[in-house]
């Protein structure tokens, strides 16, 4: 059951990040889930120690963990866009 919730919340975080970065038309459901989970892992590695908040990958479900995971997903999409287009946006 934890895996299903993790996939759903990761998908929602990835979808929200793709809407913020305007890449939603290029992504499908599976890529939104991947962006949400990998972005949360990225945030857990770099942002969680700085902010003191967990991510969705750490088994904690709170507003703070959703925000940190969303920031990580947005950063991941910015990095991908930087290499793909030459600009972060």
C-alpha positions in Angstrom: 0.0 0.0 0.0 2.9 2.3 0.7 4.2 1.9 -2.8 0.9 2.8 -4.3 0.7 6.0 -2.3 4.3 6.8 -3.1 3.6 6.4 -6.9 0.4 8.6 -6.7 2.0 11.4 -4.7 5.2 11.2 -6.9 2.9 11.5 -9.9 1.1 14.5 -8.5 4.4 16.2 -7.5 5.8 15.5 -11.0 2.7 16.8 -12.7 2.7 20.0 -10.6 6.4 20.6 -11.4 5.8 20.0 -15.1 2.9 22.6 -15.0 5.2 25.1 -13.3 8.0 24.5 -15.8 5.6 24.4 -18.8 6.7 20.9 -19.9 3.4 19.1 -19.3 2.6 18.8 -23.0 5.8 16.8 -23.5 5.4 14.4 -20.6 3.0 11.6 -20.0 1.8 10.0 -16.7 4.8 7.7 -16.4 7.3 10.5 -16.9 5.5 12.6 -14.3 5.8 9.8 -11.8 9.5 9.5 -12.6 10.1 13.2 -12.3 8.3 13.4 -9.0 10.2 10.5 -7.4 13.6 11.4 -8.8 13.1 15.0 -8.0 12.2 14.1 -4.4 15.3 11.9 -4.2 17.4 14.9 -5.5 15.8 17.2 -3.0 16.4 14.6 -0.2 20.0 14.6 -1.0 20.6 18.3 -1.3 17.7 20.3 0.2 16.6 18.2 3.2 19.8 18.6 5.2 19.7 22.4 4.6 16.0 22.9 5.4 15.5 20.1 7.9 12.4 18.8 6.2 12.0 15.2 4.8 10.8 14.3 1.3 8.0 12.0 0.1 10.7 9.3 -0.4 11.5 9.2 3.3 8.1 7.9 4.2 6.8 11.2 5.7 3.7 12.7 4.3 3.3 16.4 5.2 3.0 19.8 3.6 6.7 20.4 4.1 7.7 17.1 2.5 5.5 17.9 -0.5 7.0 21.3 -0.9 10.6 20.0 -0.7 9.8 17.3 -3.2 8.2 19.8 -5.5 11.2 22.0 -5.4 13.4 19.0 -6.2 11.2 18.1 -9.2 11.3 21.7 -10.5 15.1 21.7 -10.2 15.3 18.4 -12.0 13.2 19.7 -14.9 15.3 22.9 -15.0 18.5 20.8 -15.3 16.9 18.7 -18.1 15.7 21.8 -19.9 19.1 23.3 -19.6 20.8 20.4 -21.3 18.0 19.9 -23.9 17.3 23.5 -24.9 20.2 25.5 -23.6 18.0 27.4 -21.2 16.4 26.5 -17.9 12.9 27.6 -18.9 
